[in-house]
Amino acid sequence: METNQALLLQNEPSKKPIALWRFVVPLLIQTAIILAVPAQSVYTLVTGKTAILQTIPVDPYDLLRGYSVTLNYQISSTDNLKKLPGWTDLVKQNPGADKQYDPLSQGTNLYIILEEQKYSRGIPQAWKPVRVSGQLPTSLAANQIALKGQHSAYNSITYGLETYYIPEDQRNDINNDISTARPIKPGQPQPIVVEVKVNAQGKAIPISMWVRDRKYNF
């Protein structure tokens, strides 16, 4: 009897402990995903090149939403970009788009080449868009950068620079300054520009915002 029980125990499959790597690997993958965005921001902050973007006039009540600021830029509108060299070629690369209402397919990536403008003091001068490209340029002048954007709905381009959360200690000052920031005359630029860092792949992060002659760091 004892011999039979021993044989049965020997024939039963042994319950092996689950390997530790089955827990560790998924955890490492999740951690890497969580850290990827901050790491990319740090990389852009350290290696990126500074550029200045011009906002477009908006109603302050639409601009300020709770604890955040929502901005659009001159280069956000395809109506402004279609005047630049390279736009026609970019449209030709989108044969499936509705040329009458929206010349680019939604989700189309593009690069806006911006050129630095000289200024002496006060609010920085916004960089001037000089060209559009469907591919990341391989060489640019020392005073130029390529900013990556993506075509979204309603003939607009987004750059991941449209929403900023306002630090609590700056909230009242920023709200008051933005509410009173108006062009002095029709046709003048909105007195709000945003300083960004752009890395070699064209991705950007915001650094600061100038409202008239006051600078607010993000």
Stockholm file with secondary structure:
# STOCKHOLM 1.0

chainA/1-218         METNQALLLQNEPSKKPIALWRFVVPLLIQTAIILAVPAQSVYTLVTGKTAILQTIPVDPYDLLRGYSVTLNYQISSTDNLKKLPGWTDLVKQNPGADKQYDPLSQGTNLYIILEEQKYSRGIPQAWKPVRVSGQLPTSLAANQIALKGQHSAYNSITYGLETYYIPEDQRNDINNDISTARPIKPGQPQPIVVEVKVNAQGKAIPISMWVRDRKYNF
#=GR chainA/1-218 SS CHHHHHHHHHHSCCCCCCCTHHHHHHHHHHHHHHHHHHHHHHHHHHHCEEEEEEBCCCCHHHHEETTEEECCBGGGBHHHHTTSTTHHHHHHTCTTSCTTTCSSCTTCEEEEEEECCCCCSSSCCCCEEEEEESSCCSCCCTTEEEEEEEECSTTBEECSCSEEECCGGGHHHHHHHHHHCCCSSTTCCCSEEEEEEECTTSCEEEEEEEETTEEEEC
#=GC SS_cons         CHHHHHHHHHHSCCCCCCCTHHHHHHHHHHHHHHHHHHHHHHHHHHHCEEEEEEBCCCCHHHHEETTEEECCBGGGBHHHHTTSTTHHHHHHTCTTSCTTTCSSCTTCEEEEEEECCCCCSSSCCCCEEEEEESSCCSCCCTTEEEEEEEECSTTBEECSCSEEECCGGGHHHHHHHHHHCCCSSTTCCCSEEEEEEECTTSCEEEEEEEETTEEEEC
//
